[in-house]
Amino acid sequence: MFALADANNFFVSCERVFRPELRGVPVVVLSNNDGCVIARSNEAKALGIKMGIPLYQIKNLVEEHKVQVFSSNYILYSDMSQRMVNLLSQHVPELEQYSVDECFIDFRSFARFDLLRYGEQIVKTIYKGLNLPISLGIAPTKTLAKVASKMAKKKGDHGGVVMLENEEEVEIALRQCPIEDVWGIGRRHSKRLLEMNVATAWDFVQLSQAWVRKNMTIVGERTWLELTGQPSIDFENYPADKKQICSSRSFTPMIENQGLLSEAVSGFAAQVAQKLRSEGNAANSLMVFISSNRHRTDLQQYYNNRIYTFPVATADTSLIVDAARKALADIYMEDIAYKKAGVVLFNIVDQDSIQGNLFHSGDSETQKKLMAVMDSLNNHFGHGTVRTGAEGFRTKSLYNRSHLSPNYSTRMEDAIEVRTER
């Protein structure tokens, strides 16, 4: 058996951990620049607030129902995610983190356990330890566990458990699962299936395996096999190597100055470099992209990108920032109002597996020590405490995060004070 632990309304739940008065209150979390809704509490969903809707379109609804609005605080969410994974790993030997709020669990060695009761114990432990409600779906395959976890979300505010153990339980679950919600079936295939009156996961498994393989390739066939109770998706005990790391933002207001855009791009480059080092990796290539506002048809439109390849894979912030600035200079065009820019690192390798170059020695030990000191200071005192001169200090005003919560769990100045009377 496999299980999927899925934190309920994760971003909202993280905010509620440190603000318990928000329980029972409609809450939404916004995307970068406070643009669109990316997470909603059940109360916000009940008001009809849709995922991805721009904030300005629900302004009256927010005011009328006193909806609590938060800017996305990824530092807080990442830390809470790691705490959840650490707590889960104390109860199960095999864990696969699938996303920031989801973990697969391998229960194949738990044949003699009452998995339903043990799952309930795990859910209670996570809620008691972190105040995070999670849903746990237990089933013979990973895809069925996904289906079960969606059903478990309806169990209650503290999370719940659903176990699909026999054919009858699986059939009931599949009949309740819309085809567009099935893990592994993308938007294009779900649209085609709906046109064929295949509306649920149960309808899907009634199709022949041969038809699915012919029309939906091996990926669709694996999903079909999984839904019929045949494990076909490997359990990954170790996370797959990242193919790329990206940092990008939209600007408010738009940027029409090359110097300011260069500072923003340098900041993105520094962020991906730090992330690269934190994972013990180095990058062979970098791409910078810039674009105008495609929604402003009254303005001149422009999009471009440039790829830079390092002589030797690197994780040095100064080298990565310098390459990003050179790439930007190659594609920058005057008289354009830039709405978005970003930096992507790819061709990523382990720092212990870097291919050498006869004419370039790679990152020196001195630079590695310098990067380690910089990371240590920024981790302790906050991101951006120590930075390259190219990043400047002017870009903060370009990012609208007026509803940002404190970093309660990672920044000492933001920790909650508890006072007791003697």
Disulfide bonds with the S-S distance in Angstrom:
none
